[in-house]
């Protein structure tokens, strides 16, 4: 048996955490975050700021997220975000082109740049001047910053998922989810 951090039982959690979990898609990643009560709500707020409040285009975001998941070899993140990517218009063909070893060169110019940004942040930590200049010219300061923050967040998340060994759910709630439930 492989070592892992267990998901908490609802009886172990504070009522406000349970209430938040009930408003979110039923994902093990959120339940695992609940093992760190002091960080739980800030992490949820941060995730929602990237997924729901950012000006950065959702389709472009998902191309970058999938590339981060591929680069970090996070099967949980990959599987969940394939469903999200499809829901915002990323095609099966594009998904296959993102999941390649080596640089992504078979998307359009913008898609290749998004993957390059995800690669450099995931692998090198720091963007090259060329990649940073490219996204600043293409998206402006705010959206370039949001893209960088998105890639950095999903790098952190993939490391959390893989290190705690979060198991994939039997159903994929993200295929239909658009945000927290009221």
N, C-alpha and C positions, 0 to 999 in steps of 0.2 A: 504494500500500500504506500502510495506517495504521500509525503507530508503536505499538509495544507492548513490554512486558517479556516475554521468552520464558520458557516453563516450563522448569525445569531438567531435565536428563537425570539419571537415577538415578546414573550414573557420576560426576556432579559433586557428589553429596551424601554427607555423612557416613553411615556405616553405621547409626547410631542414628536418623537422620532417615528413612532408607529403611525401617527396621524399623517405625517409627511409621506411615509412609504405608501400609504393607502392612496395618496393623490398622484403618485408617480406610476409609470409603467412597471409592471411586476418583473423587475430585472434583478438578477443576483448581484450585479455590480453595486446597485444602491443598497441592498441588504448588507453587502460586505463593508461598504463605507460606514454603515451604522455601528460597526465594531469599534469605531473611533468617534465616540459621541461629540467630543469638542470640535471635531473637524467636519462632522456630517453635514450640518446645514450650510456652512460656508462652501463646502465642496458642491453641494446640490445647487446653491445659488450661482457659483462660478460656472458649472456645467450649463445651467439654463441661460446664463448671460451669453455664452458662446452659441448655444443651439437655437435660442429663441429671440434674443435681443440684438444680436450683431447685425450690422448693415451688410456684412459680407454675404454674397450670394450663396444660398444653401447648396446648390448643385456643385459649385466650385469648391465649397467647404468640404463636401463629401468626397470629392476627388482627392483632396489633400488628406483627409482623415483615413481613407482607404490606403493611401500610400504610406502614411505613418504606421498603420496596423501591419501592412506588409513588411515594412522595414524593421519593425520591432518584433515581428513574428508573434503577434498577439491574435491568436485564433478567435478568442471571444470578441475582441474589438472588431476584427475583420467580419465575422459572421453577423454581428448586430448591425454594422454600418453598411454591409452589402444591402440589407433590407432597407435601410434609410436612404441609401444612394439611389436605389431603384425607385423609391417613392418620390424623389425629386428630379428624376429624369436621366440619371446616369444609366447607360445601356449595358447589357451583358458584354458586348464587345469591348466597351471602354473599361469595364471592370477587369476583364481578362488582360487588357493592355497595361493596366496599373499593376497587376500582380506578376511582374517580371523581375528577374534578377538583373542587376545592372540598371543604368539610367533608362527612364521612360522616354522613348523617342517616337512612339507611334500613335500619340494623341495629336490634337491640333497644337499649335504653338503655345497657346495659353495653358492647355492641360499639361503639356510637357513642363512648363515653368512651374505650375502648381506642384507637380511631383518632384521637381528639382528642389523647390523650397522645402517640401516635406523630407526629402532625402537629406539635405544639408543640415536641417535642424535635428533630425533623428540621429544621423551618423556623426556630424562634425560639431554639433552644438551651436555653432555660429554660422550665419549666412555669409556667403561670399559677397563681395561688393557688387558683383555682376547680378546675382540673384536679387539682392536687396534693391538695387537700382531698378531692376526690371519690374518688381512688384510695386515700388513707389510710383513709377511712371504709369503703370497700368491701372492701379487702384487708388492712388493718392495715399496720404499719410494714414488716415483713419483706418481704411480697409486693409492696407498693408499691415498695419499694427494688429488688426483683428485676425488676419490670416496667421501671422507669426504667433499670436497668443493661442489660437486654435491648435496649431501644430505642437506648440509647447505643452498645452493641456493634454492633448491626446497621447503625447509621449509619456507624460507623467502617468496618465491613466493606464496605458498599456503595461507599464512597469508594475503598477499596483495590481492589475488583473493577473498578470503572469506570476508575480511573486507570492500573492495570496492563493493563487490557483483557483480563481473563480470558475465554477463550472457553468457551461452553457445551459440555458433553460431548454426544456423539451419543446416549447412553443416559441415563436419569435414575436413578442409583443410590439417590437419597434416597426414591424412591417406596416402597421396601421396607426401607430401612435404619432401624434403631432406635438404633444407637450403634456405637462402635468394635467391630471384630471381635477376638476373643481370639486 
